[in-house]
């Protein structure tokens, strides 16, 4: 049975969890530009999955999944930087990086499955 709505996609659910973590972990960050950028990138991961799901073709959906990958990589890059800037503890950063790696794997898996099941 095909997925009927984007909310049923595990990758969308995990991306939402990632955005929630980013919002919580950077809530008190005084570097407002950094905080806003990482939040926008984190929200973009799940939003692009949702937007692409509603498109009319697998090719369009796949394009938006690649946008999600880019945003997810941006979050991961900013997490590395947040440790160097002493905005986030390394242990916490490692957990978020692990989550971004999981989201990437799920996105790549979904993209691959769409290529084999047009």
KENUKE-886802 format. One record per residue (C-alpha): residue in one letter; x, y, z. Coordinates in pm, whole numbers, plus 32768, in hexadecimal, padded with zeros to 4 digits. Layout:
AXYZ;...
// end
This chain:
X800080008000;X808C81517F9A;X80BB82698094;X7F8C834D8081;X800F847D813C;X8163850D818C;X812284F48302;X813F837982E2;X82A4838D825F;X83A2832B836A;X849C841C82D3;X83A8853F82FD;X836884D98466;X84DC84C884B4;X851786178408;X840A86B184E4;X84B986218617;X860086B7859C;X856188108578;X84D187F686D6;X862987A38764;X86C588CA86AE;X85BB89B6872F;X85EB893A8893;X87678934888F;X878D8A9087FD;X866C8B3788B3;X87548C028991;X88618C3F888B;X88BE8DAE8888;X89568D9B872D;X880C8DEB8686;X88898DCA8522;X89188C708569;X87E08C058628;X86F68C798516;X87C08BD88400;X87D98A8284A4;X86678A8C84FA;X86078AE68395;X86E189CE830C;X865288D08400;X84EA892C83B0;X8539891E823E;X858F87AC8251;X842E873982A6;X8384885081E3;X842E87EA809F;X83C5868180D6;X825F86F38108;X826087E17FE1;X82FE86E27EF9;X820885D47F61;X80EA86AB7EE5;X818886E07D8F;X80FE86307C5F;X8220854B7C0B;X833184787CA3;X843185517BEE;X83AE86867CA0;X839F85D17DED;X850385557DBC;X857986B97D76;X84E5872E7EC2;X858186077F78;X86D386807EFA;X867E87DB7F80;X8639873280CF;X878C868880BE;X883087D98086;X877F887681AE;X87D0874B8287;X8940876B822A;X893088DE827C;X88AE888883D8;X89C5878A8408;X8ACC88858398;X8A43898B8485;X8A44889185A4;X8BB98859856E;X8BE989D18570;X8B1189FB86A6;X8C068923876A;X8D2D89F286F1;X8C738B308755;X8C1D8A9C88AB;X8AAA8AB68864;X8A6C8943889A;X8B1688338963;X8BC987298896;X8AFF860C892B;X89B886B188CB;X8A4287098775;X8AA2859D873B;X893A8531877B;X88B286318685;X89B885D38581;X894F846985A9;X87E684D0856C;X884485968433;X8900846583B2;X87CA839083EC;X86F1848C8331;X87E9848A8210;X87DE830F81FB;X8663831281FD;X8659841C80EF;X875083608012;X868982228046;X854682CC7FDF;X85E983677EAE;X867882157E4A;X852981677E77;X848082677D97;X857B821F7C82;X853180AB7C90;X83B580D77CB5;X834A81EA7BC3;
// end
